[in-house]
Amino acid sequence: MRFLSNLLFLLVIASAITGCKDKIVNPNKDLTLKDYESLDTSLYALNSHRIRDDISMMIKADKDSMQADYKAKSHYLIDGSFLWIDRHGLKSQVDSLVSYLQSVKDMGFSPARFRVAKIKADLRRARELDFDTAENSINHVMARLEYNLTKAYLRYVTGQRFGYMNPSYVFNRLDAMDGDSVHVRYRGLFAVSMDKPGKRFYSEAFRKISNDSVPQYLREIQPHSKLYYELLNKLNEACSESDRIKILCNMERCRWRQDDYPQRHKKYVVVNVPSYHLMAVDGDSVLEMRVGCGTFATKTPLLTSEIMRMDINPQWIIPHSIIKNSLLNQVGNRGYWSRHHYYVREKGTGKVVPFEHITRDMLASGKYYVIQQGGIGNSLGRIIFRFKNSFSVFLHDTSQPGVFNRDDRGVSHGCVRVEKPFELACFMLEDKDEKLIEKIRYSMTAPLGGEDTTIPREERDKEGRENIERSKMIGSVNVNPKVPLFITYYTMFPDKNGVIREYADVYGYDGAIYNVLKNYL
């Protein structure tokens, strides 16, 4: 019986691999039972316990630490079933997987990181019955195939389905803020809601193997982005290592599965930070403009949201970080406070604090607002576009339009300054009501504000305010329906004509991505 069992196993191995992509001439044709008499030895006896012992040893020696690697290890550590081998030999799905794994070289990755050569070598041994009693015994070979196939499979399907790095984890641990030696706080930089691999995904990935659905599954998990495949073509044309790195990093961005993305919508706004550029798209109509974004020290966060309201002539409540870094030393400097139109209001009571009573301790306590009055000279300009986010950043006008003439427009504390605020306001309106548009125009140009806030309001010059036509003024306009907003970071990105342009890596994010991708190079 043992002889027949071994004979059946070897016959199945020989037949199951004839569909492989790398076909070889079958040396075992025209055989008779007499030819198999010599195979009734321990050399060809499969032992599941030995296979599991060998896999355990491989796991102990495996130092790779990507999430997919941990999932492969944990499957066998909890005595999970064999996925690629059974009593009939190797499953035919092995060849489909190997075919896809060989393509990682075209994606810019090293086949060695997916153990392609080791897998192919052991497949050859299985095909040619090239077993011995040393490192390449039948149980050693089958253990290596089982573990390496699972490891490579999970690395590939996880990476192609979700990306080979977790941007939320990496980007939100880049900029360290104040903290102690044990607990370090980081500035939030990434808040894009995304699909991520979890228990359900890995259960499905394992189930696809047992259900004989690997070929279809490998097709389904590929990136859906058109830009991805355009960059893939460029990768093979890249002339320099720096070009390859830039392409690889932007291909990785295309693998991330955002919960929402521009192509789902007819009307949306997208800001690409490295290009300092905004596109407001409504069907075939595209409004383009330059923008100013956060400096390297105060980066504009990457996020997805919806623009829900426009406030005209907004007041600016100064963030406490700016108060601490810039305003404490200006307490008592009447010229500075007057020039910037700042005033102080107590948080609890809402009472305005006379300029003479403002102290450093008062501002440092966090119990008082420092506010810049709306209108002329306000840092937010004459209009702000509000959307929900956890960073208190927005799109807004600016009192310093000269910034848009610069190439390096990293100038803000994180907000996005827009070159054409009135045009963007009109874009937001679903109903282009001429009367409403005229009110927005008038409110953005009326001589509001610009007063000396260091003297009591009742003593200020009211001439400018008295010349304002109050019936034409408007303070806020709801954006209905809300307009999707995407603040992105691509160093290679198509313009409105679909031509891919290259931009400087202003925040160093390509470097952060590449450091993770090195695990696959």
C-alpha positions in Angstrom: 0.0 0.0 0.0 2.8 2.4 0.8 4.3 1.7 -2.6 1.0 2.5 -4.4 0.6 5.6 -2.3 4.0 6.9 -3.2 3.4 5.9 -6.8 0.1 7.8 -6.9 1.8 11.0 -5.4 4.6 11.0 -7.9 2.4 10.4 -10.8 0.1 13.3 -9.7 3.1 15.7 -9.2 4.4 14.8 -12.7 1.0 15.4 -14.3 0.0 18.5 -12.2 3.0 20.5 -13.3 2.6 20.0 -17.1 0.5 23.2 -17.2 3.4 25.3 -15.8 4.4 28.5 -17.6 8.0 27.2 -17.8 7.3 23.9 -19.5 10.0 21.2 -19.7 10.2 18.0 -21.6 8.7 15.3 -19.5 11.5 12.7 -18.9 9.0 10.2 -17.5 7.0 9.3 -20.6 6.3 5.6 -21.6 6.9 4.3 -18.1 5.7 0.9 -16.8 5.1 -0.3 -13.2 8.5 -1.9 -13.2 10.1 1.5 -13.6 8.6 2.6 -10.2 9.7 -0.4 -8.2 12.9 1.5 -7.1 10.7 4.3 -5.7 9.3 2.2 -2.8 11.9 3.7 -0.4 11.9 6.3 2.4 13.5 8.7 -0.2 10.0 9.4 -1.5 7.9 9.0 1.6 5.9 12.1 2.5 5.6 12.8 6.3 3.3 15.6 7.3 4.9 15.9 10.8 8.4 16.3 9.3 7.0 18.9 6.9 5.5 20.9 9.8 8.8 20.6 11.8 10.7 22.0 8.8 8.2 24.9 8.4 8.6 25.7 12.1 12.4 25.9 11.7 11.9 28.2 8.7 9.7 30.5 10.7 12.3 30.7 13.5 15.0 31.6 11.0 12.8 34.1 9.1 13.5 37.7 10.2 11.2 39.5 7.8 8.8 41.7 9.6 6.2 43.0 7.1 2.5 42.4 8.1 2.1 39.8 5.4 5.1 37.9 6.8 3.6 37.8 10.3 0.3 36.5 8.8 2.2 33.7 6.9 4.0 32.7 10.1 0.9 32.8 12.3 -1.0 30.5 9.9 1.4 27.7 10.5 2.1 28.4 14.1 -1.5 27.7 14.9 -1.3 24.5 12.9 -3.1 25.9 9.9 -3.7 23.5 7.0 -1.3 23.1 4.2 -2.4 25.4 1.4 -0.4 24.4 -1.7 0.3 20.7 -1.1 -2.1 17.8 -0.3 -2.2 14.1 -0.5 -2.4 14.4 -4.3 0.8 16.5 -4.5 1.1 20.1 -5.6 -2.0 22.1 -6.5 -2.3 23.4 -10.0 -2.7 27.0 -8.6 1.0 27.1 -7.9 1.8 27.8 -11.5 -0.6 30.8 -11.6 1.0 32.3 -8.6 4.5 31.8 -9.9 3.6 33.4 -13.2 2.5 36.6 -11.3 5.4 36.5 -8.9 7.8 36.6 -11.9 6.2 39.9 -12.9 7.4 41.7 -9.8 10.7 42.5 -11.6 8.7 44.5 -14.2 7.2 46.4 -11.2 10.6 47.4 -10.0 10.9 44.9 -7.2 13.4 42.1 -6.6 12.1 38.6 -7.3 14.3 37.4 -4.5 12.1 39.3 -2.0 9.3 37.1 -3.1 11.6 34.0 -3.1 10.9 33.3 -6.7 14.2 31.6 -7.5 13.9 29.3 -4.4 10.3 28.4 -5.4 11.2 27.6 -9.0 14.2 25.6 -7.9 12.1 23.5 -5.6 9.4 23.1 -8.2 12.0 21.8 -10.6 13.1 19.2 -8.0 9.5 18.1 -7.6 9.0 17.9 -11.3 12.1 15.9 -11.9 11.8 13.8 -8.7 15.2 15.2 -7.8 15.1 14.3 -4.1 17.9 13.1 -1.8 18.4 12.4 1.9 20.1 15.7 2.7 18.7 19.3 2.4 16.7 18.4 -0.6 14.8 15.5 0.8 11.1 15.3 -0.3 9.9 16.6 3.0 12.4 19.5 3.1 11.4 20.5 -0.5 7.7 20.3 0.2 8.1 22.3 3.4 10.0 25.0 1.6 7.5 25.1 -1.2 4.5 25.3 1.2 6.0 28.1 3.3 7.7 30.1 0.6 4.6 30.0 -1.6 2.4 31.3 1.2 4.8 34.0 2.2 5.2 35.2 -1.4 1.5 35.0 -2.1 0.6 37.1 1.0 3.3 39.7 0.2 2.1 40.0 -3.3 -1.7 40.1 -2.8 -1.5 42.4 0.2 0.8 44.8 -1.7 -1.1 44.9 -4.9 -4.4 45.2 -3.2 -3.5 47.8 -0.5 0.0 49.0 -1.2 3.3 47.8 0.2 3.3 50.4 3.0 0.8 51.9 5.4 0.8 55.7 4.7 -1.1 56.5 7.8 1.4 54.8 10.1 4.5 56.2 8.3 3.4 59.8 7.7 1.9 60.3 11.1 5.2 59.4 12.6 7.4 61.7 10.6 7.2 65.0 12.4 8.0 64.7 16.1 6.5 67.4 18.4 7.3 68.1 22.0 7.3 65.1 24.4 9.5 63.3 26.9 12.0 60.5 26.5 9.3 57.9 26.7 6.3 59.4 25.0 6.8 61.3 21.7 3.9 63.2 20.1 3.8 63.5 16.4 2.1 66.1 14.2 -0.7 64.5 12.2 0.0 64.7 8.5 -2.3 62.0 6.9 -6.0 61.6 7.4 -7.2 59.9 4.2 -9.8 57.2 4.9 -8.5 54.1 3.2 -9.2 50.4 2.9 -6.6 48.4 4.8 -5.8 44.7 5.2 -7.4 43.1 8.2 -8.5 39.7 9.5 -11.3 39.5 6.9 -8.9 40.1 4.0 -6.5 37.5 5.1 -9.3 35.0 5.7 -10.5 35.6 2.1 -6.9 35.3 0.7 -6.5 31.9 2.3 -10.0 30.9 1.2 -9.2 31.7 -2.4 -6.5 29.0 -2.3 -8.7 26.3 -0.9 -11.5 27.3 -3.3 -9.2 26.9 -6.3 -9.8 30.6 -7.2 -6.2 31.9 -7.2 -5.9 32.9 -10.9 -9.1 35.0 -10.8 -8.2 36.5 -7.4 -4.7 37.6 -8.6 -6.4 39.5 -11.4 -8.9 41.1 -9.1 -6.5 42.5 -6.6 -4.5 44.5 -9.1 -4.5 48.4 -8.8 -7.4 50.1 -10.6 -5.7 53.4 -11.2 -5.0 54.5 -14.8 -2.0 56.5 -13.6 -0.5 53.3 -12.1 -0.3 51.6 -15.5 1.0 54.7 -17.2 3.8 54.9 -14.6 4.4 51.2 -15.0 5.2 51.8 -18.7 7.5 54.7 -17.8 9.4 52.5 -15.3 10.8 50.4 -18.1 11.9 53.6 -19.9 13.5 55.2 -16.8 17.1 56.3 -17.5 18.4 57.1 -14.0 18.0 55.6 -10.5 16.4 58.9 -9.3 13.8 58.5 -12.1 13.1 54.9 -11.0 12.7 55.9 -7.4 10.2 58.7 -8.2 8.2 56.4 -10.4 8.2 53.6 -7.8 7.0 56.0 -5.1 4.1 57.3 -7.2 3.1 53.8 -8.3 2.9 52.9 -4.6 0.5 55.9 -4.1 -1.7 54.5 -6.8 -2.0 51.2 -5.0 -3.6 52.8 -1.9 -7.3 52.1 -1.9 -9.0 55.4 -0.7 -12.6 55.1 0.4 -13.3 58.1 -1.9 -11.4 59.3 -5.0 -12.0 62.0 -7.6 -13.1 59.7 -10.4 -16.2 58.8 -8.4 -17.5 62.4 -8.8 -18.5 64.7 -11.6 -17.6 67.8 -9.5 -14.7 68.0 -7.1 -11.6 69.9 -6.1 -8.1 68.4 -5.9 -5.0 70.1 -4.5 -1.7 68.5 -5.2 0.8 69.8 -2.7 4.1 69.2 -4.6 2.8 71.1 -7.7 1.3 73.9 -5.5 -1.7 73.6 -7.8 -5.5 73.3 -7.5 -7.9 71.9 -10.1 -11.7 72.4 -9.6 -13.4 70.0 -12.0 -17.0 70.0 -13.0 -17.5 67.5 -15.8 -15.4 68.7 -18.8 -14.9 72.2 -17.2 -11.7 72.7 -15.2 -10.8 75.8 -13.2 -7.0 75.8 -12.4 -5.0 78.0 -10.1 -1.8 78.2 -8.1 -1.9 77.7 -4.4 0.3 78.2 -1.4 0.7 75.4 1.1 2.4 74.7 4.4 6.1 75.1 4.9 8.3 72.1 5.5 8.0 72.7 9.3 4.2 73.2 9.2 3.2 70.8 6.4 -0.3 70.8 4.8 -1.9 67.5 5.9 -3.2 65.1 3.3 -6.9 64.5 3.6 -10.2 63.8 2.0 -13.3 65.9 2.9 -16.2 67.9 1.5 -16.4 71.7 1.2 -19.6 72.6 3.0 -19.5 76.4 3.6 -17.9 79.7 2.5 -17.4 82.4 5.0 -16.8 85.9 3.7 -14.6 88.4 5.6 -13.8 85.8 8.3 -12.1 86.6 11.5 -9.0 84.5 12.2 -8.6 82.9 15.6 -4.8 82.6 16.0 -3.7 79.0 16.9 -2.0 78.8 20.3 1.2 77.5 18.7 1.5 80.8 16.8 0.7 82.8 19.9 3.4 81.0 21.8 6.0 81.3 19.0 5.2 84.7 17.6 3.0 86.9 19.7 4.2 86.7 23.2 7.2 88.8 22.4 5.0 91.4 20.8 2.9 92.1 23.9 2.9 95.9 24.4 4.0 96.6 20.8 1.1 98.8 19.8 2.3 99.3 16.3 2.5 95.5 15.7 -1.0 94.8 17.1 -2.5 97.7 15.2 -0.8 96.8 11.9 -2.1 93.2 12.1 -5.5 94.2 13.5 -5.3 91.8 16.4 -7.4 91.9 19.6 -7.9 89.7 22.6 -11.1 88.1 23.9 -11.6 86.1 27.1 -12.8 82.6 26.3 -15.2 82.2 29.2 -17.0 85.6 29.1 -16.4 86.7 25.5 -15.3 90.1 26.8 -12.7 92.1 24.8 -9.6 92.8 26.8 -8.3 96.5 26.4 -4.8 96.6 24.8 -3.3 98.1 27.9 -4.4 95.1 30.0 -2.9 92.3 27.8 0.0 90.4 29.4 2.3 87.6 28.4 1.0 85.3 31.1 -2.6 86.0 29.9 -1.8 84.8 26.4 0.3 81.9 27.5 -2.4 80.6 29.8 -4.6 79.5 26.9 -7.7 81.1 28.5 -7.9 83.9 25.9 -8.4 84.1 22.2 -6.2 86.3 20.0 -8.3 87.3 17.0 -7.5 89.1 13.8 -10.5 91.1 12.6 -12.1 90.2 9.3 -11.8 92.3 6.2 -8.8 94.3 4.8 -5.5 92.9 5.9 -6.8 89.6 7.4 -4.4 86.7 6.8 -7.3 84.5 5.6 -8.1 87.1 3.0 -11.7 87.9 2.2 -13.1 84.4 2.0 -12.5 81.0 3.5 -13.8 77.6 2.3 -14.6 75.4 5.2 -14.6 71.6 5.4 -14.5 69.1 8.2 -11.0 68.0 9.3 -9.1 67.4 12.5 -6.3 69.8 11.7 -8.1 73.2 11.6 -6.8 73.8 8.1 -8.9 75.2 5.2 -8.7 76.7 1.7 -8.7 80.5 1.8 -7.8 83.8 0.2 -4.7 85.7 1.3 -3.8 89.3 2.0 -0.4 88.6 0.3 -1.2 87.7 -3.3 2.4 88.2 -4.4 3.1 84.7 -3.0 1.6 83.2 -6.2 4.5 84.6 -8.3 7.0 82.4 -6.4 8.0 78.9 -7.5 8.4 77.7 -3.9 5.0 78.4 -2.4 5.5 76.6 0.9 4.4 79.6 2.9 1.5 78.8 5.3 1.0 77.2 8.7 -0.8 74.3 7.0 -3.8 76.0 5.2 -4.1 76.2 1.4 -4.0 79.7 0.0 -5.9 80.0 -3.3 -5.0 82.3 -6.2 -8.5 82.8 -7.5 -10.8 82.9 -4.5 -13.8 84.6 -6.2 -13.7 82.2 -9.1 -13.5 79.3 -6.7 -16.5 80.7 -4.8 -18.5 80.8 -8.0 -17.5 77.3 -8.8 -18.9 76.1 -5.5 -22.4 77.3 -6.3 -24.7 74.7 -7.8 -27.2 77.5 -8.9 -25.2 80.3 -10.4 -27.6 83.0 -9.1 -26.4 86.3 -10.4 -27.6 88.3 -7.4 -25.8 86.0 -5.0 -22.7 86.1 -7.0 -22.8 89.9 -7.0 -23.2 89.9 -3.2 -20.2 87.7 -2.9 -18.2 90.0 -5.1 -19.2 93.1 -3.3 -18.6 91.6 0.2 -15.1 90.5 -0.9 -14.2 94.0 -2.0 -16.0 96.3 0.4 -13.8 98.5 2.7 -14.4 96.4 5.7 -11.9 96.1 8.6 -8.5 97.6 8.5 -9.2 99.5 11.8 -6.8 100.1 14.7 -7.7 97.4 17.2 -5.5 98.9 19.9 -8.0 101.7 20.7 -11.6 101.2 21.9 -14.1 100.5 19.2 -16.2 103.6 20.0 -13.2 105.7 19.3 -12.2 104.2 15.9 -12.7 106.0 12.6 -16.1 104.7 11.3 -15.9 106.5 7.9 -15.0 103.4 5.9 -17.7 101.2 7.6 -20.3 103.9 7.1 -19.7 103.8 3.3 -20.5 100.1 3.1 -23.9 99.1 1.6 -25.1 96.7 4.2 -27.8 95.3 2.0 -25.2 94.0 -0.4 -23.1 92.3 2.3 -23.2 88.6 2.9 -21.4 86.7 5.6 -21.8 83.0 4.8 -22.9 80.8 2.0 -23.6 77.1 2.4 -22.2 74.8 -0.4 -25.1 72.6 -1.3 -24.5 69.9 -2.5 -21.1 69.7 -0.7 -18.1 69.5 -3.0 -15.6 66.7 -2.5 -12.1 67.9 -1.7 -8.9 65.9 -2.1 -5.6 67.2 -0.8 -3.0 64.8 -2.3 0.7 64.4 -2.7 2.0 63.2 -6.0 5.5 64.1 -7.4 4.3 62.8 -10.8 0.8 63.8 -11.6 -1.3 64.4 -14.8 -2.3 67.9 -15.8 -5.8 68.7 -17.1 -4.8 67.3 -20.5 -3.6 64.0 -19.0 0.1 64.7 -19.5 2.2 63.5 -16.5 4.3 66.3 -15.0 7.1 65.9 -12.5 7.4 68.0 -9.3 9.9 68.3 -6.4 9.5 66.2 -3.3 8.9 69.3 -1.1 8.1 67.4 2.1 10.4 64.4 1.6 7.5 62.0 1.4 9.1 60.1 -1.6 12.0 59.3 0.7 9.7 58.0 3.4 7.9 55.8 0.9 11.1 54.5 -0.6 12.5 53.5 2.8 9.6 51.1 3.1 9.8 49.9 -0.5 13.4 48.9 0.1 12.1 45.8 1.8 11.0 44.7 -1.7 14.0 45.9 -3.8 
